[in-house]
């Protein structure tokens, strides 16, 4: 899944990424500040509101923690 994206990377230009770090900052903010909190909000809504009758509270808390970790883990891949 990552392989096709990596084929399009110009590895010679990677060493110059520090000269224009604006793109890195946007990516870091999106991946580390927005995505985990968005995952928390979505998981909370679906687990504690939509599927409240189908999921026990203890299991919902476990799923909520996993959703947050999943959002943060995917942030590290991008």
N, C-alpha and C positions, 0 to 999 in steps of 0.2 A: 504494500500500500504506500509506503514511503518512497520506494524505489523510483517510480515515475517522476515524483516531485524532485528528487535528488538529481535526476538526470538533467533537469533544466537549470540547475544552479551553476553559475559561473564562478568557479572556485578561485579564480584569479582576482575577482572583485571582492571576495569575502574579506581579504586583508585590509581593504579600504573602508570597511563598514563603520569604523570608528570616526571617520571624518564627517559623516552625516548621520548621527545617531537618532535622528527624529523618528525614523521608522521603527527602530528598536524600542524607543520609549513608548510609542503607541502600542506596539505588540505586547510589551511587558504590562502596561496598564490594562489592556483588554484581557490578557490571559491570567494575570495574577490578582487583579482587583475586581474585574467585572464578572468573569466566568464563574468563579466559585460562589459568589453571592447570587448570581442568577440561578445556578444549579440549586442552591439552598432554597430560593424562593419558589422555583418550579416544583421541586421535590416536596416541600412543605405543603404547597397548595394541593398537589395531587394525592399525597399520602394522608394528610390530615383533614382534607375537605372532600375531595372527589371520591377517593377509595376508603373513606373512614370506616365504613361497615365491613370492608373486606380484609383490612390489614389491622392486626393488633397493634396497640400503641408501642409496645416494646420492639416489635418487628419494624414498625414505621420509623422509630428512632435509629435503628441499625441501618435501614435503607437510606435514611436522610444523611447519615454520616458517610455512607458509601458514595452517595451522589456528590457530596462536597469533595471527597477525595478524587472521585472520577473527574470532576471539573478541573481540579488542580493538576491531576496527572496529565490530562490532555493538554493543559497549558504548557507543560514541559516538553511536549512533543512538537510544538509548533515553533 
